[in-house]
Structures are given as C-alpha cells and as structure tokens.
Amino acid sequence: MRMPCVGCLHTHTLTDPVKSWFRPLKAGSVSSIHQLLSEFTKEFSYASTQDRVASKLAFIKQGEAEPLAEYVSRFHQEVLRTGAFGNQQTLTHFEKNLRLGKLWRSFQKKRPLSYGEARSRALQQVEMDEKCHLKLQEDKVEVTKNKEKPKWTEAPIPR
C-alpha cells in the first residue's frame, strides 16, 4: 500500500492539537498507515482517557441540603481515585456543580486557576463556615445565660 504524501492530506478536518502534531511530519517519515496510527495513538491516547475520567466528575454535584464540606470531600475522593487532579475539566466540573453560595460567588469574582486552588479556597470556606457556626452557638448560649441571670436592682443608699 502506498502512503499518501503527508503534506497532501487535508488538514482542515483535523483539530488544532492534531494539526500541530501532524504538520511537522516530513514526507516519507511514515511508511505505513499502521505506523501513522501507532504514532498518533502514542501522542493522543492520554486525551481520551482523561476525558472519560473527567466526564465522571460531571455527575458529582452538591446536593440541595449537602454541606459544602461533604461535597468537597466526595468530589476530591473521586479526583484522587481517577487521577484527574491536573485536568482542566476537573476545575470546571467542581465549580459548575457547586450550589449557589459564598464559595460559588467568590469563584465568579475571581475564578481559580486550577482545581488545587479551588479546593484550597473551598477548604478555607468550610473552615470559615464552621467558625461562624461555633460563634453562633456561643452567642446563643450567652443570650440564654443572660436571660436566666436575675436582674440587679439598685439598692437604696442608706441615710
């Protein structure tokens, strides 16, 4: 089987990453379609695996009543299991699947550059939420204590 000239193939049907890989191939550098497929597979096999892995993350959504801490933990466990830590889609799915709240709003103001940054900010928000919850509980206890204390009345000054 005679291979077509590499430069003669119509590259307008290829995606940008494939074009970038394909264009520098020199005429005669590929001796068979099997060699071309083998080289292509070596170059791009990671992409389909990463896309499948990242697409699983699209289905991990924060439940309506689910606390942020639980969502962050569930999502991160799947990231660790799949090895999709550095995938840009991981960040997209993490952000997209958050419920509307403080963290989501902060991402709209300043989008994280990576999943690692997003997770770090999420953990900071979880910590802040926990501190606010504890402070609220302390304040409620303090109010209850103040209601139970007898009111001090001023004693008349002896004459």
Summary of the structure (lengths in Angstrom):
residues: 159
radius of gyration: 29.4
end to end distance: 123.2
largest distance: 123.2
contacts: 351
relative contact order: 0.08
helix: 65%
strand: 0%
